[in-house]
Amino acid sequence: MELTRRRVLAAGVASIAATAGCTGTESDSRNQGADDRSRATDAGATAAAEWPWDGSIPVDGVVQHHEPSCGCCGEYAEYLEANGIDVSIETAPDLDTFARRKTELGVPESMRSCHTVEFGEYVVEGHVPLQAVARLFETDASVNGIVIPGMPQHAPGMGPPGEEPLTVYAFREDGDTAAFVDIG
């Protein structure tokens, strides 16, 4: 799939909408109880079952950056943990801090999603299946990382695979992006 200006702009709009949809108010996050945590764990296990993976990635653990009240970010972290990856969560106190961290990690603005994960030397943005992350390490790609922009309906932490494959994009330090692999 060719990366066109229209696709990049659509991804940017989806990313903004996704980030806005993931964030809640401080009182929202204070009101989350044990039932919410239990549902997130169940969702992570469901995501792992829906997106089976039996590979390995040469990292001991990862750091996931996200807003504290984002449910799908928690589900993605649970998906990683259900597949044997230790996840450290770093939450941002506000969207400006979160955006600055993404900029520091080199994530192009037009390709952003609701969470960013540091997998060793690579950055993984959004709901990227582990098959694509493993492929990144297997190919030893000379890129900063990979991304599925926005919040696609059929991705780990968002739902089961759909009929159409997910296109995962690679991004470089200079902001260039290109299709990396289709999964699904």
Secondary structure, DSSP 8 states (H G I E B T S, - for coil): ----HHHHHHHHHHHHHHHHHH---HHHHHT--HHHHHHHHHHHHHHHHHS------S-SEEEEEE-TT-HHHHHHHHHHHHTT-EEEEEE-SSHHHHHHHHHHTT--GGG--SEEEEETTEEEESS--HHHHHHHHHHT-SSSEEE--S--SSSTTT-S--SS-EEEEEE-TTS-EEEEEEE-
